[in-house]
Amino acid sequence: MTTEARNATDKRTAILEATIRVLRERGLSGLKVEEVARRAEVGKGTVYLYFEHKQDLLKALVEHRTMRFYDDAEAITRLEIPFAERLQKLLERRLAFVDEWRGLWSAVAREADPEGKRAWLTGMHQRYQNILENFVQTGVESGELRRGLNIPLTAATIASLGCSPQLDFPRQDFIANLVEIFMKGVSA
């Protein structure tokens, strides 16, 4: 990658990271491009070089943060440790992602796609589904999960386990309980 390309990627990332900070502090209605630019230490015009409209910025933010989570999830599912331990680490990362976005993800996604076409979201979710299907398949192949599981539905079930309750439970206890219940249902 050339220095120019690296600088462009760094600026784009800085803008996206500044956007999430402004969103956390001020909410969607308080998101101003001027503030994002100031926090990213770039000019307002630079933001518009990368993102034509505020919707483009929000869509890119959802993609950026979600893809980062998916990359982490994929790395976790490929660790060479028992399935239940990988599941625990995956759920820890998933709940951290949910906490990071609490209350913002759906609002930002709606604002990024006001016409509700959602095809771009479906494509992103399909990547996570594929990661989880591969994860489940490795559990079946290793003998840790029982044969005959419906792999796509089992993967979708894991995806749904990552939803954080609105009640305040001790995090590690909650995750351990999810892993225990799931593993009792799918263990070989």
C-alpha positions in Angstrom: 0.0 0.0 0.0 1.4 3.4 -0.9 1.9 6.1 1.7 -0.9 8.1 0.0 -3.3 5.2 0.1 -2.4 4.5 3.8 -3.0 8.2 4.6 -6.4 8.1 2.9 -7.3 4.9 4.8 -6.1 6.5 8.1 -8.2 9.7 7.5 -11.3 7.6 6.6 -10.8 5.5 9.7 -10.2 8.7 11.9 -13.5 10.2 10.5 -15.4 7.0 11.3 -14.0 6.7 14.8 -14.7 10.4 15.5 -18.3 9.8 14.3 -18.9 7.0 16.8 -17.5 9.2 19.6 -19.8 12.1 18.7 -22.8 9.7 18.4 -22.1 8.3 21.9 -21.9 11.7 23.4 -24.6 13.6 21.5 -26.8 10.9 19.9 -28.0 10.8 16.3 -29.7 14.2 16.4 -26.5 15.8 17.7 -24.3 14.4 15.0 -22.8 17.4 13.1 -20.2 17.0 10.3 -18.3 20.0 11.7 -17.9 18.2 15.1 -16.8 15.0 13.4 -14.2 16.8 11.4 -12.9 18.6 14.4 -12.6 15.3 16.4 -11.0 13.6 13.4 -8.6 16.5 13.0 -9.5 17.1 9.4 -11.3 19.8 7.6 -15.0 19.6 7.0 -14.4 19.4 3.3 -12.3 16.3 3.9 -15.2 14.5 5.4 -17.2 15.2 2.3 -14.3 13.9 0.1 -14.9 10.5 1.7 -18.6 10.7 2.3 -20.9 12.6 0.0 -23.8 12.7 2.4 -24.4 12.2 6.1 -26.2 8.9 5.2 -23.0 7.7 3.4 -21.1 8.5 6.6 -23.5 6.6 8.8 -23.7 3.6 6.4 -19.9 3.4 6.3 -19.8 3.6 10.1 -22.2 0.7 10.5 -20.1 -1.3 7.9 -16.8 -0.3 9.5 -17.7 -1.3 13.1 -19.7 -4.4 12.1 -16.9 -5.7 9.8 -14.4 -5.2 12.6 -16.6 -7.3 14.9 -16.9 -10.0 12.1 -13.2 -10.1 11.7 -12.8 -10.6 15.5 -15.5 -13.2 15.5 -13.9 -15.1 12.7 -10.5 -15.1 14.4 -12.1 -16.3 17.6 -13.9 -19.2 15.9 -10.6 -20.3 14.3 -8.7 -20.6 17.6 -7.4 -24.0 18.4 -9.2 -24.4 21.7 -12.3 -26.4 22.6 -15.6 -25.4 21.0 -17.2 -24.2 24.3 -14.2 -22.0 25.1 -14.4 -20.4 21.6 -18.1 -19.9 22.1 -17.5 -18.2 25.4 -14.9 -15.8 23.8 -17.3 -15.2 20.9 -20.1 -14.3 23.2 -17.8 -12.0 25.3 -16.9 -10.2 22.1 -20.5 -10.1 20.9 -21.7 -8.6 24.1 -19.0 -6.0 24.0 -20.1 -5.1 20.5 -23.7 -4.8 21.6 -22.7 -2.6 24.6 -20.6 -0.4 22.4 -23.6 0.2 20.1 -26.4 0.0 22.7 -29.3 2.2 21.4 -27.4 3.5 18.4 -27.0 0.6 15.9 -30.6 0.4 14.7 -31.0 4.1 14.7 -27.9 4.7 12.7 -28.7 1.8 10.3 -32.2 3.3 9.8 -30.8 6.8 9.2 -28.2 5.3 6.8 -31.0 3.6 4.8 -34.1 5.7 5.1 -35.8 3.9 2.3 -35.5 0.6 4.2 -34.0 -1.4 1.3 -31.7 -3.2 3.8 -29.9 -5.2 1.1 -26.5 -3.9 2.4 -27.4 -5.0 5.9 -28.5 -8.5 4.8 -25.2 -8.9 3.0 -23.3 -8.0 6.2 -25.4 -10.4 8.3 -24.8 -13.1 5.8 -21.1 -12.9 6.4 -21.7 -13.4 10.1 -24.0 -16.3 9.4 -21.3 -17.9 7.2 -18.7 -17.4 10.0 -21.0 -19.1 12.5 -21.9 -21.9 10.1 -18.2 -22.7 9.7 -17.8 -22.5 13.4 -20.6 -25.0 14.0 -19.2 -27.3 11.3 -15.9 -27.4 13.1 -17.6 -28.4 16.3 -19.4 -31.2 14.5 -16.2 -32.4 12.7 -14.3 -32.4 16.0 -17.0 -34.5 17.7 -17.8 -31.8 20.3 -21.2 -31.2 18.7 -23.6 -33.9 17.7 -24.0 -34.9 14.2 -27.3 -34.2 12.5 -27.5 -30.6 13.7 -29.1 -28.2 11.3 -26.0 -26.1 10.8 -27.6 -22.9 9.5 -30.2 -22.9 12.3 -27.7 -23.7 14.9 -25.5 -20.8 13.7 -28.5 -18.5 13.7 -29.1 -19.6 17.3 -25.6 -18.6 18.3 -26.1 -15.2 16.6 -29.2 -14.7 18.8 -27.3 -15.6 22.0 -25.3 -12.5 21.6 -28.1 -10.2 22.5 -27.5 -8.5 25.8 -30.4 -8.3 28.2 -31.5 -4.9 29.4 -31.2 -6.2 33.0 -27.9 -6.0 34.7 -26.6 -9.5 35.3 -22.9 -10.3 36.1 -21.4 -10.5 32.7 -19.2 -13.6 33.2 -22.1 -15.5 34.9 -24.4 -14.6 32.1 -22.0 -15.8 29.4 -21.1 -19.0 31.3 -24.9 -19.8 31.6 -25.4 -19.2 27.9 -22.5 -21.5 27.0 -23.7 -24.2 29.4 -27.3 -24.2 28.1 -26.2 -24.1 24.5 -23.6 -26.9 24.9 -26.1 -29.1 26.8 -28.4 -28.8 23.8 -25.8 -29.5 21.1 -23.1 -31.6 22.7 -22.2 -34.9 21.1 
